[in-house]
Amino acid sequence: MSTLCHSSSLRGLCTSSSSLAGRSVARKYLSTTATKKPLMTTTPLSLTGGSWSTSSTSHFLNPYQQQQQRGIRSVGKTQGRVMILGSGWGGFKLLRDMDKNAYQVVAVSPRNHFLFTPLLASTSVGTLEFRCITEPVRGYTRNVEYHQAWCDTVDFEQSKVDCTLNLSTVPATHITDPATHTLQQVTTNQKNHLSLNYDHLIIAVGSYSNTFNIPGVKEHAFFLKEVSDARKIRSRVLECFERAEMSRSDEEKNGLLHFAVVGGGPTGVEFSSELHDFIREDCSRLFPGLMNHVTLAVYDVAPTILANFDKSLSEYCMTKFKRSGIEVRTGTVVERVEDGKLVLKNGKQIPFGCLVWSTGLTENPMTASLENKVLKSKSKRIMTDPYLRVLDNEGKVIPNVYALGDCATIKDHELPQTAQVANQQAIYLRKALNKLAKQPEKSFTDVTAPFSFKNLGSMAYIGNWEAVVDMTKINENAKESGTLAWVFWRSSYLTMSVSVRNKMIIPMYWLMTWIFGRDVSSFQEYDRRKRLMNAEREG
């Protein structure tokens, strides 16, 4: 792990040849310019009130002084260390495209891969396999320093983040004690915690699913945010059919085979559609005697599903669902969730076999730790200025700290929490920082205009080779539904896939699913003793 020169450790950048070369060049530059008559008088840089100040322009400063003026303390790269928190749509785009010759890029994320979320619902029922929608963080460049960890806290004054490693338990590790020359065991705290310094910090940590503090949701519902969620959902759906196959009670079968989806947004609609396709095309062949017991329902507090789409497309989707046998229960308020039972506000109790919760987003623990340090919106998102620079609690810009994606929004201009926004913000910030590296004498606002989001539209799969596409933000007539929209939906997401490998295997799995059907294999712990031990440990 490399650290900065001002840290207690003297490894990493301070001992690298590039660091020594950087300092040598800086000294040489200073020595050669010291004898020259200065073109203007400058005042030493100071840090006051959370903002950098100087009494003169930086046009006549040498590179070393320009680094100091912008708060850059690393010497391994001319523009210092850029630390990116998160490996989602914003973070992954940045760590791939940043200028590695000017910046030392450091990535911190508990997830060691990028997840192509638009196709996540397809993996939850076996239409696609999980590897089709992931891209490894380490797979693209060796010039990125990566730490698989959660960011716990950020110290903006010291330009430091504290992290906890997201690694499974390993055998005890040992190091040699220099005094006794014997092996000493490394403590858990030493192994699992680390502090990292930065010169530029980009917060792109995303968000968590919002439960609205409804009792029982976290314990008894599934979310659809990660590959691990999709794996759990696929296992639960198959288990429900297997248990129902062995049951002799029709009422029990009805409860096990009721699949509930709470949330009528794009995620909830697409998952419902994928699950309906799986039941209709595959389960009907594997469990023909259970089809009369299967029900699938979408619950939403709003009066319609896909509320952010054009009204005609929303109505088309509702009509399509009703014809397909998917119940749409709008205006429904969930009071609490119990084990295998959904309790509504009107007192009605609905048994279910699998409940998927998709009702919006909320802040994650990392952004919650910034309470009273940064300005936040009513929805608990980090506030930035139009240049994506984070604002402190008093509304002032924090030097060299940026935020983008679901976890942030622009002050007085609420942005939607979509992958489209995060991707555009990452492209904007990458271009700005790379320009700044080529023109270090200028400020950030000199090299770029304020960020402007361009809404390119929305798409959603609605089952049976049909979709809805809403691009009315571009042109009021740019909307489509049906099979043609489905072709556009699939081709668009195939094109947006990051790697050539995934662009090849995604259509391959689509073709295999169409010819052979979906894979219904379930991967669990099959050693009975281990499974009993795990059950005892869990409760």
N, C-alpha and C positions, 0 to 999 in steps of 0.2 A: 504494500500500500504506500503510495507516494504522498508526501505531505508538503506543505509550503515551508519556505525558508525561515519564516518567523515562528514556526511551531517548535515544540520541544524535540521532535524527532528530526535528525539530520539525514534522513534517507530520501529517496525519490528524486524530486527535482533538484535539490541542493547538491546531490552527488552526481547528477547526470552530466554528461559531456556538454549537452546543449545548454545547461544552466551556467557552467563555467564559461562557455563561449559567449553566452549572453552578457554575463557580467564583464568579461574582458572587453567586448565590443563597447559596452556602456562606458567603462573607464577610459578606453581609448578615445571615445568620442568626446567625453568630458575634458580630457587632457588637451585635445587638439583645439577645442573651442574655448578653453579657459583663457588663452592668450589673445583671443579676438575681442574687439570692442563689442559689447552687447548692443543689439539693435534697439532694445527697450529694457526697461527695468521691470523686474518681476518680484512679486512678494511670495514668500513660502506658502505652500498650500496648507490649509487648516480644515479640520472637520468640526463643524459647529452646528448644533441643532439638527443633526441627521442629514445634512446636505453639504456637499463639497463647495468651497468658496475660494476664489483667488481674485486678486486685484487687477489681473491683466489677462489678455488673450493668450491662447496657447499656440498661436501661429509661428512663434519664433523659439519654441522650446525644442530641445533635442529629444530623441526617442525615450531616453531614460526619464527625463522630466515629464514627458507626456504620459508615461505609465503612472508616475506618482500623482499627477493631476487627476487622472481618472480612477484612482484608488486601486491600481493594479500592483500587487506586491510580489507576484510570481515572476521569475526570470527565465523559466524553462521555455516559454513561448512569448512572443512579443506582446500578445494581448491577454496573457494570463490563463487561468483555469476557468472554464465554463462548466458549472455543475448543473446537470439536468435531473430534476426529480420526477421520475415517472417514465414508463415505456409505452404509453398509449399513443393515440393519434398525434398529439402534439410533440411529446417527448421523443418518440422514435423517429419522427420526421427530422427533428432537429439534430439528434446525435448522428444521423446518417449524412446530413448535408452540410454541417458546419465546416468551415475552413480549418482543417486539421493542422495546416502549416502555421496558422496564426494563433490558434487556440488549442490549449490542452483540454480535451473534452472528457468530462467525468460524468458517468451515468449512475444514478442510485435508484433502484426500483426493487421491490420485493418479488416482482415477476420478471423472469429472465427472457421474456419473449414479448413481441408485439402480437396483439390479438385483433384479427379482422372481424370486428363485432357484427357487421351486417349479415354474416353467414353463420353466426353462432347458433341461432335457432335450428338451422339445418343439421348441425352436429348433434343436437340433443335427441334426435330421433333416428340418426344413422343415415340420413341422406348424404352427408359428407362425413369424413373422418376428421378427428381433431387436428391432426397434423396439416390438414389442408389450409387452415386459417391462422397458423402461427408462423412467426418469423423470429428466429433467435437474435437476441441483442448482440451476442458475440460473433454472429455469423457473417457480418458485413465488413467490418474493418478491425484491424488490430490496433488502431490508433485511438481507441476509446478505453478509458479506465472504467471498469464496471464493478459495482458492489451490489450484491443481491441482498438488499436490506430495506427496512422501513426507515423513513426519516421521522424522528421523534420530535425534535425541536430545532429551531433556527435562531442563532444569535446574530442579529443584523449588525451589531456594533463590532463584534469580533470577526465577522464574516466566516462563521463556522456553523456546521450542522452536526447534530448528534444522531447516530443511527443505531438500529438494532438489526442484526443479521437475520435474514429469513432462511435459515438452513436447518435441516433436520438434525437430531442428536447424533453425534458421531462418537466413536470411542475416545476415551480420555487422551488428550494430547500432552506432550511433555517437552520441556526445554532444559538445557544444561545450566545448572547453577554455577556461575563463574567462580564462586568462593569455594564450594565443596566439590565441584566437578561431578556432581551427581544429577540424575534426571529429576526435575521437579514438575509436578502436574500443574498445568495452566488452569486457572480458575474459570468457571463458567462466565463470570462477568467480563474477564479479559477476552474470552473467545467471542462473545456475542455482541459486544458493544464497541463502537468506534466513533471517532470524531474526524471530520473532514473539513478542510478549509476551501474557500472559493474566492474568486475575484468577480465573477458574474454568476448569479444564481437565477435559474429558470424553474419556476414551480409549475409542474404539469402533472399533478398527482391524481387528477380525476375526482370521482365522487363515489359514494355508496348508495345503495338502494334505500329509498325512503319508506319507512314503515309507519310513519305518522304516530309512533308510540302506541300502536294498537296492540294490546296484549296477545301474546302467543304467536305473533308473526315470525319472529326470529327463530323460535323453537320448532315450528311445525310447517313452515312454508319454504319453498325453494325460490331462489333468485336466479336470474339469468344474466350474469355479468362476466363470468370467467369460464374457462374450459372445465374446471372442477365442478362448476354448477351444472353444466350440460351433461357431464358424466353421471352425476347424481340423479338428474332427472331421467336420463335414459334407463338407468338401473331401476328406479322406482316404477316407471311405467311398465317395464317388463315384469317386475315383481307383482304388481297389481293384477296383471293378467294370469300369472302363474298361480297366485293365491285364489283368485276367482275360479280358476279351472278346477281346483280341489274343493271348493266350497259347495255345500248342498243347499244352502239357503239363498233364495232369490233376492231377498232384501240385502243380505251381505254382499252378494255379487253386484247389486246396483250401487251400493256405497263404494266398494272397491274400484269400480269402473266408472265412477264419476270424476272427471278431470276438470278442475276449476282453475281458471285464469283470472286473477284480479288485476285490472288495468287494461284499458282499451286503446292504448297508444300503439305506435308501430311495433314495439317489441312484443307486447301481448298479442296483437293481431297476427304477427308473423309466426309466433310460436304455436298459437291455436291452429293456424293453417297447416303448418308442418306436421303437427300431431294428428290432425284430421286426415291428412294424406297417408300418414303411417298406419293409422287404424284402418282406413278404407282399403288401402292397397296391400298391406302386409299382414296385419293382425286378423283381418277377415279370412285370410288363407290359413293362418296358423291356429287361430282360435275361432272357428266358424260358429261354434255353439254359444259363444258369449256376446255376439254382436247385438242381440236384442237388449242386453243389459248396459251397453256403453252409452254414456252421455258426456257431452263436452259443452261447457258454458263459460262465457266471458262476462265478468262482473265489473261495472264501472259506475262511479258516482255521477259522472257527467251524463247529459241526456243523449249522447251519441258516442260512437267509437270513432277513432281517427279524427278527433275534433280539430286538429290543426291542418287538416287537408281541406281541399275545396268541398263545399257542401254536397255537390253532386257525387263526388267520389266516395265520400263518407256514406251516403245513402246507398250507393252501389255496393259497397262492402257489406253493409248490414243486410241488404237483400240477398246477397250471395251467401252469407253465413246462414241465414234462415233456410234457404233452399238446400244447403248442404247438411242441415241438421245440427248446426252449432247454435246453441241458445245464446242470445244477447240480452243480458239483464242490466239495462242502464238505470240510472237513478237509484242504485243499490249502495247502501252504506254498511260496511262491515264493522261490527262492534268488537268482536274478538275472535281469535282462532284457538281451537282446542285440538287435541290429538285426533285427527280424522274427522273433524267437525268444524264447519264454518257457521258462526253465529252472527246473524244480521241484526241491524238496529231495530227492525220491526218485530224481533223475537223469533223469527224463523230459523231453524237449525237445518243445515245441509251437510250430510255426510259426504266425504270425498276420499279418494284413494291417493290423489296427488294434487297439490296446490302450488301453483307458480305465481309469485307476487311480482308485479311490474307496474308500480304506481308512481314513478318519478324518482328524483335523485336528491341526495342531501350531502352535507359535508362529511369528509372522512376525518379520522383522528388527527392527521397531520395539520390540516387547515384549522381544526378546532383548537390545536395547541397555539395558534397564532392570535387567539383572542386577546384584545387590548394591545396587540402589537401592530396590527394592520387594520385598515378600514374595511368593513364588511357590509354587504347588502342585506336586505331583509331575508333573503333566502340563504344567508350565511356563506355567500361566495366572496372571495377576495376581491376588493375593489382596485382597479388600475386606472391610470389616466389613458387618454386615447393612443398613447404609444406603448401600451401594455406594461408600463412601469408600475410597480406596486406602491400603493399609498399607505403611509403610516396612519396611526390612530388620529392624527391631527389633519390628515389630508395632504401631507407633504410627500414628495417623491422620495422613496428609499433608493439610494445610489446603487446602480448595477444589479437591481433585483427586478425580475419580470415574472408575470404569471399569465397562464393561458389555459384554454380548455374548459372542461366542466367546472373546475374548482374556482374559476375567476370570471369576472365580468367588468365591463367598462363603466365607470361612474356616470350616472345619468343616461346610460344607454344599455339596457339589459339585453344580453345576447342569449340565444337559445343554447341549450346544453346538448349539442350534437357533434358528431365526428367531423362534419363539414366545417364547423366553426374552428375547431381545434386545428384541423389541417391547414386552413387558410392563415390562422394566426402563426403557426409554425413556419410557414413559407415566408410570411411578412417579417418575422423576427430574425430568421436565418439570413435573409437578404440584408436587413439593416445592420446586423452585427458583422457580417462579412464586408459590407461597405465601410463600416467603421474601422475595421482592421486595415483597410487600404488607405483610409484617410484619417489617421489617428489624431491629427491636429483639430479635427472637427468634433462637435458634440453629437449625441445621439439624435437630437431633433433636427440637426443640420443635414443629416444624410438620409432621412426618410420622412415621409408624410405620415399623419395619423392613420391608424388602422381603420379600414372600412370593410365590413362584412358584405359579401355578395351572395345572397341566397340563390342557390342554383336549383332549388326544388327538393321534393321528397318522394320517396318510393316505398311501397310496402307490398309484400307477397300475400295474397289472400286465398291461396289454395287451388288445387286442380289446374295447374298451369295457367293461372291468372294472377294479375297484379294491378295495382293502381299507381299511376305516376302523376304527380302534381308539380308543374313548373309554371304555375300562374304568376309567380313572383317575377318571372322574366317576361312572359307574355300571357295575357289573360285567357287566351285560347289554348295554351300549351298544357293540356291535360289528356290523359288517356287511361282506359281501363280495359281489362280483358286479356286475351292471349298476346296481342301485340305489345301491350305494356309489360307482360311477363318476359317476352324476348328482350325488350329494352332493359328490364330489371336485371336479368341474368348477365347479359353482355356487359352492362355497365360495371357490375361488381366484379366480373371476371377481369375486366380491363384495369380496375382499381387495385387488384391484388398486387402485392409488393414485388414478389420475386418471380422469376421465370419458372422456377420449380413449381410454385403453387399455381401459376397460370396453366401449367401442363396437367397437374394431378387433379385439379378441381373439375374440369370437364370430363376427365377419365372416370372419376367417381360418380358424376352425374349419369354418365353412360352406363356404368356398372349397376347403379341403382335402378335405372329404367329397364335393363335387361334381366337382372337377377334378383332385384328386390333389395331391401335394406338389411344390413347385418343386424341380427338380434342377439349377438353374443354379449354376455355380461361378465365383467371382470371383477371378482371379489376375492376374499380370503377363503380358500377352500380347505385349509387345514382346520379341522374341527376344534382341536385344542387351542389353537391361536385365536379362533373366532370367539370361543367361550371366554378366553382371557380378556379379549378386547371388550366384550360385552360387560364383563364384571368391572373393568376399569372405567367404562363410560357410565356405569350407574348401577 
